[in-house]
């Protein structure tokens, strides 16, 4: 089972905030792609630098033939699209997470970036999307869709300031494009509110089919009310099925160092070798046969409110 998201990289600002420096990454079955990365990037340089410079998520729906410095290396690795997600605390960049996706003829996967500018519209509309080999009807419908706050997968994430996970798009009344999505082969959906500067709200949606899942396992984790532990929210596993909320908990004192840093500093985290650690993360990794995990924070008023967790 090869997930749609194939590579994850974290880039952090240098001490003087003049450059972005490579921090950590997960490269799965394309370890050679790691060696193609420059040790640092300038502002507006590459996809990572663009996200930093523009202060918003950047979607690259076609790597081949693009201006991406590593376009040829990405092509050789079978990577076809990418999205860069910047994170800001107090108006300053804390990190950039880049997710690379790949597909072949049998793959069903999509990445969409939605936005709302309240000065122009009360609805959320599509900025752009990567649809791979998806039938054109789904892309056409998406580009013509206007989502009021709280409506559809992106609209729900926008309204709640929370990640939204849908394990069965075709049966969900909350996913407005359900029938066309089922016809296109999409089964799973995830929406993530994105950190950005300025007045425009952004939501990233990730859609996938059963044969090429977004990830082997998807989880939402949040702080409990006393703020003493992390509690599992909604999620699903491609091996064990739908997850039971609150069935897993992690006291803050037991957090892996990278997750604790994510909570304290508002940065994403990656864990390589997760199945060989201890605790709930290891149990989840073992259950789905994954060893690589990405923790993506959701920021509300400069604080981490929850995480979307992907087991690749």
PELIN-V44557 format. One record per helix or strand of 2 or more residues. SS is the DSSP state (helix for helix, strand for strand). FROM is the first residue (numbers start at 1). LEN is the number of residues. If there is no record, write none. Layout:
BEGIN
ss | from | len
SS | FROM | LEN
SS | FROM | LEN
END
This chain:
BEGIN
ss | from | len
strand | 5 | 9
strand | 19 | 8
helix | 31 | 6
strand | 40 | 3
helix | 46 | 9
strand | 58 | 3
helix | 71 | 6
strand | 81 | 9
strand | 92 | 10
strand | 109 | 9
strand | 123 | 8
helix | 136 | 8
strand | 147 | 2
helix | 152 | 9
strand | 164 | 3
helix | 169 | 3
helix | 178 | 7
strand | 188 | 7
strand | 200 | 9
strand | 217 | 7
strand | 229 | 9
strand | 241 | 2
strand | 249 | 3
helix | 252 | 3
helix | 257 | 9
strand | 269 | 4
helix | 274 | 3
helix | 280 | 9
strand | 292 | 9
strand | 303 | 9
END
